[in-house]
Amino acid sequence: MEIGKAFRFVTEDEQWITKVLIGGLVLSIPLLGVIAVLGYSCRVAQNVACGNPRPLPAWGEFGDFLRRGFFALIIQIAYLLPLLLPLIVWCGGGFVFLTVAGAAAAAEYSGAVAGVLGLLTLCLIFIVAPCGFASQAAIMRYLATDSLGEAFKFGEVIATLRSNIGAFQMTQVVSSRAGLIAGLGVIACGIGVLFTAFYAQCVIGHAIGQAMQRIFPPQQPVYAAPDYYGPPPGYGPPPSY
């Protein structure tokens, strides 16, 4: 994976300033903006996977970005559901303990409580990574086939993940670095984070597109064999004069 290319490609587009400015403004729209930018990132991934030399799309298809972003969000929520049970136990258990036992008992058993919470935190860490990888694999299958149903063929999703774990690890590395860049926008009175967050989503989309090129290589066109016209005609004996 070309990590540098993922961070560099945005500024290689002739209209990148306009696209980033629009992306930051779209991201300021509550909820719909987040979904649209997620869909925009999905389109970046598809363009990269198809070998488009300028994968940063124009903002003319807002409805399509909303549709793709909504489907990607549904996929993420579905694959992160296994995290809900440990979170409920973690948050709800602590609340119930403090409510029933009282502050004095909580102070007395603070060591035990800390140990239980630490164990639950460790469980969350071991659950988060597989769920995140599976979510990403499912989104890639959706983008590669343009079919939401492909994202929920769990056996095939897990098989894709297991056979390409290196590619998914690299996309996570890029995502982590992009997240650090997104946080730099806070320096500009907090407003700049809208634009750096949009840039980070584009970077993540490019990394996913590169992984898709490896996992789902573009199909080569299949040319039909020419029709069979039978054996060559016979010429017979030479004429006699």
HUTA-V395766 format. One record per helix or strand. SS is the DSSP state (2 for helix, 1 for strand). FROM is the first residue (numbers start at 0). TO is the last residue. If there is no record, write none. Layout:
SS	FROM	TO
SS	FROM	TO
This chain:
2	2	11
2	15	26
2	31	48
2	61	79
2	81	107
2	109	144
2	147	151
2	153	162
2	164	186
2	192	214
